[in-house]
């Protein structure tokens, strides 16, 4: 799953916003905002998200503008 944004990967893996938020220990609105604005995600949370989604950090954060690809 290369060159997909966070939302696309999450949906492909059939994970809800609520499940992601719970796994990250944040409010669902916080996680939803991160999907809309990935530049607001800390490095630590980027690694946590990638781990939960079982993808590399660079495939969803560095390969392209993650809001548009």
C-alpha positions as a printed NumPy array, in Angstrom:
array([[  0.   ,   0.   ,   0.   ],
       [  2.429,   2.622,  -1.097],
       [  1.623,   6.247,  -1.806],
       [ -1.721,   6.239,  -0.032],
       [ -2.767,   8.741,   2.558],
       [ -3.618,   7.806,   6.125],
       [ -7.364,   7.729,   5.517],
       [ -7.042,   5.512,   2.437],
       [ -4.875,   2.998,   4.286],
       [ -7.184,   3.016,   7.314],
       [-10.239,   2.411,   5.151],
       [ -8.51 ,  -0.335,   3.155],
       [ -7.785,  -2.104,   6.437],
       [-11.384,  -1.577,   7.609],
       [-10.364,   0.32 ,  10.726],
       [-12.711,   2.996,  12.039],
       [-11.707,   6.435,  13.251],
       [-12.86 ,   5.379,  16.698],
       [-10.635,   2.293,  16.656],
       [ -7.627,   4.354,  15.574],
       [ -8.307,   6.982,  18.214],
       [ -8.684,   4.319,  20.904],
       [ -5.432,   2.624,  19.889],
       [ -3.644,   5.988,  19.986],
       [ -5.264,   7.152,  23.227],
       [ -6.784,  10.276,  21.683],
       [-10.298,  11.565,  21.081],
       [-11.825,  10.528,  17.742],
       [-12.082,  14.191,  16.739],
       [ -8.351,  14.596,  17.306],
       [ -7.578,  11.633,  15.088],
       [-10.033,  12.813,  12.41 ],
       [ -8.292,  16.203,  12.407],
       [ -4.925,  14.455,  11.945],
       [ -6.254,  12.73 ,   8.838],
       [ -7.34 ,  16.094,   7.45 ],
       [ -4.087,  17.81 ,   8.409],
       [ -1.28 ,  15.242,   8.625],
       [  1.334,  17.971,   9.079],
       [ -0.047,  18.462,  12.601],
       [  0.908,  14.906,  13.636],
       [  3.966,  14.574,  15.84 ],
       [  6.773,  12.246,  14.785],
       [  5.929,   9.918,  17.652],
       [  2.285,   9.686,  16.667],
       [  3.247,   9.212,  13.008],
       [  5.212,   6.112,  14.012],
       [  2.309,   4.876,  16.166],
       [ -0.149,   5.351,  13.293],
       [  2.146,   3.551,  10.852],
       [  2.565,   0.709,  13.34 ],
       [ -1.183,   0.334,  13.862],
       [ -1.756,   0.364,  10.101],
       [  1.195,  -1.984,   9.573],
       [  2.841,   0.267,   6.983],
       [  6.086,   2.201,   6.885],
       [  6.062,   5.812,   8.013],
       [  7.512,   6.988,   4.723],
       [  4.823,   5.223,   2.67 ],
       [  2.081,   7.374,   4.206],
       [  3.917,  10.482,   5.377],
       [  6.921,  11.035,   3.134],
       [  6.182,   9.471,  -0.256],
       [  3.946,  12.332,  -1.343],
       [  1.786,  15.122,  -0.057],
       [ -0.287,  12.841,   2.168],
       [ -3.361,  15.051,   1.887],
       [ -3.592,  14.64 ,  -1.886],
       [ -2.207,  11.301,  -3.075]])
